[in-house]
Amino acid sequence: MNPLVSVIMPAHQAEQTLAQSVHSVLAQSFADWELELVVDCKSTDGTLAIATELAGRDKRLRVIRNLPEGGCAYNRNAAMAQARGRHLAFLDSDDLWHPLKLERQLAAIHHREAALSCTGYGWMNSNGHLLDTVILPPREVTREKLLWRNSMGCLTVMLDRQRFAQPRFINELHEDYILWLELTRNSPALGLGENLATYRLSPSSRSGNKRRAAIQHWRILRHHAGLPLATSLLRFAGYCISSLVPRLR
């Protein structure tokens, strides 16, 4: 029997954090899941060895390796193509889930018959110390609201594969945000106002370069969302403010 939830986890140079991230999945109160763990082909540290050892302890873990290309978007797409669950959930190899994350989210999804959902999440620094910042999505995450601020943390998103035809990430910075904008074109996502995950801040991450991230956000507003110049300027100003305020707390 196929699992209800397929957890998608790309891993690159993750030997320091991978085991903790995987254990946060193993600790879920909801147990009907599979973990598609993709080890990036360009990873040169002990990530593959750790992933293989963890998979040997639990048959719900499957390691995908030796793919011809690397990169987060490519690896996520490859894992989704092999996933068997009705629902897809996403967790990177340095982030964490609260033990009740899947249980609470699935209950809300089934109650509201939602095709797409997200939860709140907190921040921790690169050393794993929890910070005061918590991002909580609105109860209804519309595309219009997303164009002001991306409140859908990738580590919290769950989507129903029966309601979306072959969702895919494109190989660009903020590929998750681009996909959420596409998936919410016709209906909003359900937002759960509970802190059920923890995002690890990392200066070496692709989004750690704030100048590069800001330039890409502008491109998304203008080219992917197709907003007029004046509207894009207004939304971009909102993005800059919302990105700066949590870091000043």
N, C-alpha and C positions, 0 to 999 in steps of 0.2 A: 504494500500500500504506500502511495506517495505521501510525503510529509505535507503538513498544511503550510508551513513557512520554510522558505529557502533563504538562508542568510548569506549575503554576498560580501566577501572580505578579500580585497586585494592586499598583498603584503610585499613591501620592498624595503630592504635593509631594516628589518623590524625585529631583530633578535632581542632587543632590550625591552620591547613592549608586547610582542605577539602573544606570549603565553597568558599575560594578564587579560588581554582582550578576549582571547578564546575562552578563558575561564569565566568571564562574565556572561558568555553565551551558555556554557555548561551549567551555570548556576541559575538559569531561568526556571521559574516556577512552571511555565508552560513547556512541555517536553517534546511536542510533536514538530520538530524542526530538523533541518539538515544544514550543515555549514559548508559552503563552497569556498574553499580557501585557495586563492590563486597566488602562487609565489612568482613574482616578477622574474622574467628571464635575465634581467640585468642585476638581480640581487646577488651580491658576492659575499655576504656575511653568513651567519648561521641560521638565517631564516628558514631555509628548506629543511634543515635537520630538526629544528624545533617543531615545524609544522608536521613533519613525518612522525615524530615521536608522539605528538598530541593525537594525531589521527589514529595511531595504533592503540590508543586507550579507549576510543569511543567510535563506533562504526557510523555515527551520524556525521562525522567529519570526513570530508573528502578533499584531498590535496590535488590541485591542478597545477601542472608544471610544464616546463619546456615548450611554452607557447612561442610562436615565431616572432612575436612582437611584444613590447612592454608598454608600460604606461597605465595609469589608473583607469581611464575610460575603456581602453582595450581589454584590460583584465576583468573589469566589471561586466562588460558585454559578453566576454567568453564564459564567465561564470553563469550569467543569466541564461545563456543558450543551453547550458547543461543542467540547469536547475529543474527540479521536479515539483516543487511546491506550488500551490495556488497563489500564495502571497510571497512577495519579495520584500526582504528587509535588508538594510545596508549598515555595515559596521566596518570602519577602517581598523587597521591592525595596531593602532595606538590609542583607540578610544574605548569606552566602557559602557555597558548597559547596567541599569538597576535590575535586580533579580525579578521584579514584577513587570518589566517593560513589555514583553510580548503578551503576557496575560491581560494586562490592562488595555493595551492597544487593540488587541483582537476583540475584546468584549465591547469596546466602544465602536469598532468598525461594524460588528455584527448588529449592534443595537441601532446604529444609524444607517446601515446598509451603505457604507462609504466605500468608494473605490480607491481612495487615496487619503492617507492620514500622516500626521506627524505629532510629535510630543515635544515638551519642553526639555531643555538640557542645560547643564551647568558647565563651567570651565575649570580646567586644572592647568597648572603650568607644566613645563617640560619635565620637571622632577616628580610630577604626580601629586603635588599639593593642591588641594581644592581652593578655588578662588570664590569671591563673593558673587560674581556675575552669573546670572541665570537668564536664559532666553526662553520666554514662553510665547507660543504662537497664539493668535486669536482663535476663537472657537471655529470660525469659518475663514479659511485661507483662500481668498480669491486671487485671480491673476492680477487684478488691479492692486490689491494690497502687496503682492509680491513685487510689483514694479516699483513700489516705494521702499520695500525692505524685504530681504529674504529671511523669513522667520522659519523656514523649513530646513533644519539641520539635516544633512544627509544621513547621519547616524541615527536619526529618529524616524525616517520615512518608511512607510510600508505601503505597497500598492498591490491591488488585486489584478493578477494577470488575465483573468477572464474579462476584465473591463477595459484593458488597454492592449492594443495590438502591437506586440513586439517593441516595447520601449527600449531605446538605446541611448547611451551617452555619446556625445561627440567629443573628439579629441581636442578640447580647448580648456583653458583655465575656467573654473566655475562651471564645469560641465554639468554638475548636478542642478545648479540654479537654472541653466538653460533648459534642462529636461523638465523641471517643475513648471516653468512657464508654459511649456508645450502641453503638459498633462492637465493643466488647469484652464485651458482655453474654453472648455465647454461646461465644466462644473468645478466647484471649489473643493479644496481638501479639508478634511476634518482635523481640527487642531485640538489636542488634549493639553489642557493647562496644568500638566504635571511634569515635574523634573524627573525624567526617567532614564537619562543618559548623561555621560560626561565626555566633553570634547577636550582633547589635549592640545594646548597651544604649542606650536613648534616653530622656531625661527627659520628652520631649514625647509619647512613645507612650501609647496608651490604658492600658496596664498599668503605666505609669510612676508613676501615683498609687497608692501602696501601700495607702492607706486604702480607696480605691474598689475595688482589686483584692481586698482581704481581705473586704470586704462581699459582693462578688460570689461569692467562693469559698464563703462561708457559704450564700448562696442556692443555689448549685449542690448543695451537700451536702444541704440540707433539701428543696429543691423539685425539682431535676432528678434527683438520685439517690434522693430519698425516704427518707433515713436518719432514724432516731429521734433525738430531741434529745440524749440522752446519747452516742450514737455520733457524732453530728455534732460535739459539743463535743470529743470525744477526737481526731477526725480533724482538726478545725480547729486544735487545739493543735499537732498534728504538722505541719500546713501552715505555721503561723507559724514554727516552729523551722527547718524545712527551707528556708524563704525567707530567714531571717535569717543562717544559718550561712555560706553562700557569700559574702555581702557583707561578712562580718567577717574573711575570710581576707586 
